[in-house]
Amino acid sequence: MEKQEMADNIEEERRGNLMDALIQREQDRKEKIKILKEEKELADPNETKKFNKLFEKSHKNILEKIKIAEDGKVEQENVLDYFNDLHKDVQALNDYLSVSTRFLSNFNVRKGLKTMEDVENHMKELEEKLMPRKKFVFKQKTKTVKKTSEGGVKKAPVDVVDAEIKKVFSYSTISCGFFNEKDKTLKLGSEEITKKDIELSGLENCTVFLYGNPMTVHISNVSSCKIFCGPVTTSVMMDSCRGCELVVACQQLRIHSTQDSRFYIHVTCKAIIEDSSDVQFAPYNLDYDNIQEHFKISGLNWSNNKWREIDDFNWLSIDEPSPNWREIREEDRIQNWSL
């Protein structure tokens, strides 16, 4: 009996010591984050001042070019090339913002991201106005039926579901996408999505194919889905997702409140994660007919891929990598997503 009590006391002491060690480690971690945050906020003000000056100058230059297009001073046959060059300017400024996050405060980073988002939305509206695309009409499909021996009808089996494409108004332009679907294969073609805003929301255990060049893609409340997307001109935003695989190319990828997901990406700016965990990354390797043409239309730089440069807004340590993301090991990667 005494031996058992002694063993229990030893075990209880061991657990107490372990708990104390864990509490101390958490306190040390919080203190380190606090110190790093203070150091970042007290970083050389000259760097921030230089950034603000160059960023504002480039931003002003982009707005002036947008104004030229708004005033109708670009010949119609030159509009496409003009906007492709303008997208390159925006991409360059996004790149500059991305590499400057190492010394900018979170407030300045968020302010810069909001500025770029406003510019991209402004450009998108103007492109819709100056380069209107032929409206795509969704026709109701006639379903094939078979007669049964009893004279009734039997529906032919359907493997791929053409789910209802719902439309929403966003920034005064029509977007399309899929909403509240489960256990389906969903597809959108180039005529439906090029230079459009795409929204995917409330999907569960679906496979989504987006063939073409969207302007932006918004993904929210999606679980256990595979999403394959052609090159996106500006940004992809993903929020509150779990257990997904996303294969996409874009200027910037922003991931929020997402867990246990894999990303095969081509990004020209650092991807950003926030309030996310167990997210993994590998380079974009999607292949389908006309993807090279779609890359050309998107204006993305194929030679510039920062897929392994991830900025975790919840991890301020410079010396240690964030535990919230990692690269997908070579042996665990899908080597080629060929559609």
N, C-alpha and C positions, 0 to 999 in steps of 0.2 A: 504494500500500500504506500509506504514511504517512498519507494523507488518510483512509483507511478506519479505521486505528487511532485517529486523532484523533476521528473521528466516533463510534466505539465508546466512547471514553473520555468524550466529552461526554454520550452517551446514558446511560452507566453512572452518571455523576455526577448527571445529571438524576433518574434513578430513585432514587439514594441520597438526594438532597435531598427528593424527594417522599415517600419512606418515612419520613425523619426528621420531615417536617412532619405526616404522618399519626399517627406515634407521639406527637409532641408534642401534637397536637390531642386524642388519646385521653386522654393524661395530664391535660390541662387540663380535659377534660370530667369525668373521675373526681374531680379535685380540687374542681371546682365542685359536683358532686353531694354530695361529702363535707361541704363548707361549708354547703350548703343543708340537708343532713340535720341538721348540728349546730345550725343556726339554728332549725330546726323543733323540735328537741328542747329547745332553750333558749328557746322562745317564752314569752311572758308567762304565767307559771304561774297567774295570776288567771283567764285565759280558760279554761284547762283545769279549774281548780277550779270555776268557775261552770258549765261544761258538766257535770262529774261530778255536781254537786248537782242541776241541773235534770233531767238524764237519769235519775238514780236515783229522783227524786221521781215522774217520769212512769212509769217502769218499775214502781215500787211500786203506783201507782194502777191500772195495767193488771192487775197480778197480783191485786189486791184484787177487781177486777171479774170476773176469771176465777174466783176463789174463790166469789163470789156465785152464779155459774152452776153451779159444781161442787156447791154445797150445795143445789141445787134451789130457789133462791129467786127464779127467773125463771119466770113463767107460760109454759106451753108455747106459747100463741098469740103470745107476745112474744119468743120465743127468736131468731127470724130477725132482727128489728129490733135486738135487743140485740147480737147478734154483728156486724151491719153497723156499728153505732156503735163497737163494740170494734175492728173492723178499721180504722176511721178514726183511732182513737187510736194504733194501731200504726203506721199510715201517717204520721201527724204526727211520731211519735218517730223513724221512719226518715228523714224529711225533715230533722229537726233534726240527726241524726247525719251526714247527707250534707253539709249546709252547714258543719258543724264540722270536716270533714276538713282544711280549709286550715291549721288550727293544731294539730290533734291529732297525736300521734306514731302511726306505723303500728301499734305495739302497742295503743294505745288504740282505734284504728279497728277493728282485728281483734277486740278484746275486745267492742266495741259491736256489731259484726256478729254475733258468736257469741251475745250476749245476745238480740238480736232474733230470731235463728234459733230459739233455744230457746223463746221466747215463741210464735212462729208455730207451731212443732211442737206445743206444749202446747194451743194453741187448736184446732188441726186435730183432735187426738185427742178433745177435748171436743165439738167439733161433730159428729164421727162418732157419738159416744155420745148426744148430745141430739137430733140431727136425722138419725137413720138413714135412708138412702135405700133404696128398693126395689132389691133385688139384681137385677142385669142378667144374664140367662142367655144364653150364647152358643150358638146352635143351629147344628148342622151343616147347611150349605146343600146342597141337592140340585142337582147339576150337570146342565145340559141337554145331552143327547147327540143326535146325528143319525146315522141309519143310512146306511151307504155302499151303493153299488150291489152290493158283494160280500156284503152282509148283515152286515157288521161294524158297529162303532160308531165315531163320530168325535166327539171333544170339541169343543164350541163354543168359538170363540176368546174369550179373556178379556182385556179391556183394563185393567181396574182389579182389582188383586189384593187380596183381603181376607186379609191375612197372619194367621198365628196370633197371637192376643193373649196374651202370656205374662204371668203375674202373679207379683209378688214381694212379700215382706213387708217393710215399712219403717215404723219407728216404730209397730208394732203395728196398722197399717191396711193394707188391700190396695191396691196400686197396679197400674196397667196400662200397657202401652206396646208398643213394637216393638223387637225385638232381632235383630241379625245377619241383616239382609235386604239384598238387592242388586237394583237395577234394578226397583223396584216402586213402585206408588202405594198408599199406606196411609192408611186413614181411621178416625177414632173420632168418634162422635156425642156429643151433649150428655148423653144418659142414661148413657153409659159413663164420662165423664170429670168431670162436675161435682163439685166439691169433693174430687177425688181427686188423688193424686200420680201424675204421668205420668213415665215413663222411656223415653228413646230412646237406644239404644246399639248400636254396631257396624253402623250403616247406611251403605250406599254407593250413590250415584247413585239415591236415592229421593226421592219427593215425598210429604210427610206433611201431612195435614189434620186438625187438632184443633178440632172445632166444639163450643164450650161454654166452661165456666168452671172450669178446673182449680184446685187449691189451689197446687201447685207443679209445675214442669217441670224435669227433670234430663236434660241432653243430653251424651253423651260418646262419643268415638271415632267421630265421624260425618264423612263426607267427601262432597263433591260432591252435597249434598242441599238441597232446598228445603223449609222447614218453615213452615207457616201455622198460627197458633194464636190462638184467641179470648182474651179478657182473663183473666189469671191473678191470683188473689186476692193471692198473696204474691210469691214470687221465682222467677226462672228462672236456673238455673246451667248454664253451657256449658263443657265441658272437653275439650281435645285434639281440636279439630275443624279442618277445612281445606276451603276452597273451597265454603262453604255460604252460603245466604241464609235468614235467620230473620226472620219477620214476627210480632211479638208485642207484647202490652201487659201490663204487670205493675207491681208496686211497685218491685222492684229487679232489675236484670240484672247478673249476675256472669259475666265471661268469663275463662277461664284457659287458657293454652297453646293459643291458637287463631290461625290465620293465614288470610290471603286470604279474608275472609268479609264479607258485607254484612248489615246489620241495619236493618230498618224497625221502629222501636220507639216505644212510648208508655210512659214510666217516670215515676213520681212521686218517685223518688230518683235521685241520680246513678248512672249505670251505672259499673261498676268493671271495668277490664281489668288483667290481670297476666300477664307472660311471653307477651304476644301481639303480633302485628305485622300491618300491612296490613289492618286492620279498618276498615270504613266504616259511617257511620250516616246515616239519614234518618228523617223522622217516619212513624209508623204510619199506614197507609192501607188496611187490610184491610176488606172489606165482604162480608157474607154474611147470609142470612136469620136474624133473631133476635139479631144481634150487639148491638143496643142493650139488649135484655133481659139478655143475658149481662153487659154492662157494669154494669147496675144490680145484678145479683146479686153481682158481684165486689166492689163497694164502691169501685172505683177512681175517682179524680177525673178526669173527661174533660177538664176545663179546665186541668189541670196536667200538662204534658208537658216533661220535662227531657232530651229526646232528644239535645241537642247539648252537654250538660254531662257529660263523660266524665272519670272519675278514673283515671289510669294509675299504678298502684302502683310501676312501674319508672321513672317519670319525675318527678324531684323539682324540676325547674326551674320557677320561677314566671314568669320573663320570656319563656321560649320554649315554644311548644306542643309537645306530645309528637309525635314522628315516627311513632309506632306506630298512630295512628288519624287519620281525617279525615272530613269530611262528604262524602256522595255529591253530586256536582255536580247541579244542577237538571236539566240536559239528559240526564244519565245515569240519572236515577231512573225507576223504574216509577211512573207517576203514580197508579195505582189498582189494587190487587190485589182484583179482584172475583171471588168464587168462586160 
